Amino acid sequence: MGYVFLKICADLLEIVDVDNLMMQAKRFIDNINNIQTSVDSGNLSDPKKFHPSDRVLQVVLPILPEARKKAGYLKDHLEAMTKTYDDLLTYYGEDHADETSRKRFFKMISDFVKNYKVRFSFAFLMRYANLGLYLGIQPEEFGTRR
């Protein structure tokens, strides 16, 4: 169970791109704000300008308050995550303003987890082998049932 979890974590850490996630979150927040501005005072503010069969306001207006609320939550979480990520980089001696440090940080963590897993497995096997020799089991008998 533990090895599978470590493998999944290591694989996920290799592909994490925090800056890309931040950019997507900012884009979502900006889109919601742009739609709200358009509804309040922009192109979507005057229903007389629409084609008679256009239903854009009928679709957008009911879900806009919930989208604004979610965008607000996302903005709060994004700010907290950005601060935590910058603090984490600083704690581990990386420059949070350096783009290459930001991109390679999770790769370094992934490499550490993989190396830890390999070394832990090797140490476990060595202990198992030493116990087997102590009990009088020959190395070719390891892993077989008597």
N, C-alpha and C positions, 0 to 999 in steps of 0.2 A: 504494500500500500504506500509506504513512505517513498520508495524509489519511483513509483509511477507519478506521485505528486511532484517530486523533485524534477523529474524529466519534463512534465508538463510546464512547471514553472520556468525551468531553464529555456524551454522552447519558446514560451510566450515572451520571456524577457528579451530574447533576441530580436523579436519583431516589433516591440513597443516603440512607438515614436510619439513621445509626449508632445512635442511641438506641433505635429500634425493634428493630434487630438485637440490641442488648444486652438489651433486655427479653425478647425471645423466647428467647435463650440462658439467661437467668436463670430463666425459666418452665420450660424443659426440665430444668434442674438441680434446681429445686425439686420438680418432679413426680417425678423419679427418687428424690430423697431422701424424699419423702412416701410413695412406694410401699415403699421399703425400711423406713421406720419402721412402716408398716402391717403389713408381713410380720413384722417383729421383735416388735412389742409392741402392735399396733393391731388393727383389724378383721380383717385377713387372717392374724393369728397363730394363731388357733384353727380348725383345719379342721373341727371338730365343729359349728361354727355354720353351715356351708354346706349348701346343698341337696345331696343325694347325687349328682346329675348335674352339679353345678357343677365346672368344670375350671379355674377361674381360677388356682389355684396351680400346676397342671400346665403352664400356658402361661407364667405370669410368672416362676416360679423359674428355669427354665433360661436365660432371657435377661437376668435381673437383674444378674448379675455383669458382663457385657459392657456393659450400659447404665450401671452405676455407673462403670466404667472410662472410658467415653466422656464421661460427665458430668464426671468429674475432669479429663480432658484439655480439655474445653470450658471448664471453670472456669479452668484455667490460661491458656488462650488468651484468654479474655475479660478476665482481669486484665491480661495483657500488652498486649492491644489497647487497653483503656481507658487504660492509662498512656501508651502511644504516641500515642493520639489526643489526650489532654490535653496532652502535651508538644508535639505538632504545632500545636495551637491556640495554645498559649502562644508558641511560636516565631514564628508569624505574627501575633502581637499581638492575638489574640482571647482573651476570658475563657472558660476552659474550664468555669466554673461557670454561665455565662449560657446559658440554653436557646436563645435566638434566635441567639447566636453559633454554637452547635453545629449548629443546623439550617441556617443559611445558608452555612456554611463551604464545603461541597462545591459549592454553587451558584456561589459566587465563583470557585472553581477552574475550574469548567466554563465560566463566562463568560470567564475568562482564556484557556483553551485555545481557545475559539472565536475570540476576538479575535486571538490569536496566529496561528491558522490563516489568518484573513482577511488580516492584515497580511503574513504570509509569502507568501501567494499573490499579493498585489498587488505586493510587492517582486520576486518571481520574474518576474511578467509584465512589469514595468517593465524589468528587466534583459534579458529576452528581446526586448522591443521595441527597446531601445537597441542591442542586438547586431544586430538585423535592420536597423535604420537604418544602422548602421555598415557592414554588408555590402551595403547598397544595396537591401534588400528593402522594398517599400512596405507600409504598415500593412495594407492590404486583402489582401495576399498572405500574411500570417502564418497559419501553420497549414495552408497548402496545399502540396502536393508539386509539385516541378517536373519 
